[in-house]
Amino acid sequence: MGGVFDLDLAGRRILCVGGRSDLAPRYRDLVQRCNGELVRHDGGLEDSQQRLEAVLASADAVICPADAVSHNAYSRTKRFCKRMGKPCVLVPRSSLGAFAQALTALADPPDQQAPQGPFSLDNERMLRARQAA
């Protein structure tokens, strides 16, 4: 994960919807090391579902791990980001490694644009594998 620390999020506010509570401090540390700010909504476990739209609106980009979020919060996040064209990376797992990959996808490398709307890391891996073949 050493390469992820070279990323510059340029002060962007990253929202994590869901994810593992025990990893939240590590998600925050990773984002801060990449010059970003992390905001977290637990996906409806304790945080209000009504608060979700407000934090989605306040974020510059969103990461949403599918394995640690309510179905309702996942669907609402995906719809909101699609409607607003907000960069949103949908990750299959809430591991620190998956979170780091999502940050890499959002970092907006100079030769590419950050994804707009919902974007799945699984779909990106399949696309790169096909292009490499």
C-alpha positions as CSV (number, residue, x, y, z in Angstrom):
1,M,0.0,0.0,0.0
2,G,3.0,2.3,-0.1
3,G,2.1,3.7,-3.5
4,V,-1.2,5.0,-2.2
5,F,0.6,7.5,0.0
6,D,1.9,9.2,-3.2
7,L,-1.7,10.2,-4.1
8,D,-2.8,13.7,-3.7
9,L,-6.5,14.2,-3.1
10,A,-6.0,17.9,-3.1
11,G,-8.0,18.5,0.0
12,R,-11.1,16.8,-1.4
13,R,-13.8,15.6,1.0
14,I,-14.2,11.8,0.7
15,L,-17.4,10.2,2.1
16,C,-17.3,6.6,3.1
17,V,-20.8,5.1,3.2
18,G,-20.7,2.0,5.2
19,G,-17.4,0.1,5.8
20,R,-16.2,-1.6,8.9
21,S,-16.4,0.5,12.1
22,D,-13.2,-1.0,13.4
23,L,-11.3,0.2,10.2
24,A,-12.8,3.7,10.3
25,P,-9.7,5.2,12.0
26,R,-7.4,3.6,9.4
27,Y,-9.6,4.8,6.5
28,R,-9.3,8.3,8.0
29,D,-5.6,8.0,8.4
30,L,-5.2,6.9,4.8
31,V,-7.2,9.8,3.4
32,Q,-5.4,12.3,5.6
33,R,-2.0,11.0,4.4
34,C,-3.2,11.6,0.9
35,N,-4.2,15.2,1.6
36,G,-7.9,14.6,1.9
37,E,-10.6,14.8,4.5
38,L,-12.8,11.7,5.4
39,V,-16.4,11.9,6.4
40,R,-18.2,8.7,7.3
41,H,-21.8,7.6,7.3
42,D,-22.2,4.1,8.7
43,G,-24.8,3.2,6.1
44,G,-27.8,3.3,8.4
45,L,-26.7,1.2,11.3
46,E,-26.6,4.1,13.8
47,D,-26.5,7.1,11.5
48,S,-29.8,8.3,10.3
49,Q,-30.9,7.5,6.8
50,Q,-32.2,11.0,6.5
51,R,-28.7,12.4,7.2
52,L,-27.3,10.4,4.2
53,E,-28.4,12.8,1.5
54,A,-26.9,15.8,3.3
55,V,-23.5,14.1,3.7
56,L,-23.6,12.9,0.1
57,A,-24.2,16.5,-1.0
58,S,-21.3,17.8,1.1
59,A,-18.8,15.3,-0.3
60,D,-16.5,15.7,-3.3
61,A,-16.4,11.9,-3.9
62,V,-17.8,8.8,-2.4
63,I,-16.6,5.3,-1.5
64,C,-19.2,2.7,-0.7
65,P,-18.2,-0.9,0.3
66,A,-21.0,-3.3,-0.6
67,D,-20.3,-5.8,2.2
68,A,-20.8,-3.4,5.1
69,V,-23.7,-1.2,4.3
70,S,-27.5,-1.5,4.2
71,H,-29.1,-2.3,0.9
72,N,-31.1,0.9,1.2
73,A,-28.1,3.1,1.8
74,Y,-26.1,1.4,-1.0
75,S,-29.0,2.0,-3.5
76,R,-29.6,5.6,-2.3
77,T,-25.9,6.4,-2.6
78,K,-25.6,4.9,-6.1
79,R,-28.8,6.8,-7.3
80,F,-27.6,10.1,-5.8
81,C,-24.2,9.9,-7.3
82,K,-25.6,9.0,-10.7
83,R,-28.1,11.8,-10.6
84,M,-25.5,14.4,-9.5
85,G,-22.5,13.1,-11.5
86,K,-20.5,12.7,-8.3
87,P,-17.5,10.4,-8.4
88,C,-18.5,7.3,-6.5
89,V,-16.4,4.1,-6.2
90,L,-18.4,1.0,-5.3
91,V,-16.1,-1.6,-3.8
92,P,-17.0,-5.2,-3.1
93,R,-15.3,-5.4,0.3
94,S,-14.6,-3.1,3.2
95,S,-11.0,-4.1,3.6
96,L,-8.3,-1.5,3.9
97,G,-6.8,-2.7,0.6
98,A,-10.1,-2.2,-1.2
99,F,-10.4,1.2,0.3
100,A,-6.9,2.1,-0.9
101,Q,-7.8,0.9,-4.4
102,A,-10.9,3.1,-4.4
103,L,-8.8,6.2,-3.4
104,T,-6.4,5.4,-6.3
105,A,-9.4,5.4,-8.6
106,L,-10.5,8.8,-7.2
107,A,-7.1,10.4,-7.2
108,D,-7.6,11.7,-10.8
109,P,-4.2,10.9,-12.4
110,P,-3.0,13.6,-14.8
111,D,-3.8,11.5,-17.9
112,Q,-7.3,10.5,-16.8
113,Q,-10.4,11.9,-15.3
114,A,-11.8,10.6,-12.0
115,P,-14.9,8.5,-12.6
116,Q,-18.1,10.4,-12.6
117,G,-21.2,8.8,-11.1
118,P,-21.1,5.2,-9.7
119,F,-18.1,3.2,-10.7
120,S,-17.4,-0.4,-9.6
121,L,-13.8,-1.6,-9.0
122,D,-14.8,-5.1,-10.1
123,N,-15.9,-3.7,-13.5
124,E,-12.6,-1.7,-13.8
125,R,-10.5,-4.8,-13.2
126,M,-12.4,-6.8,-15.8
127,L,-12.1,-4.0,-18.3
128,R,-8.3,-3.7,-17.8
129,A,-7.9,-7.5,-18.0
130,R,-9.7,-7.5,-21.4
131,Q,-7.6,-4.6,-22.7
132,A,-4.4,-6.3,-21.6
133,A,-5.3,-9.6,-23.4
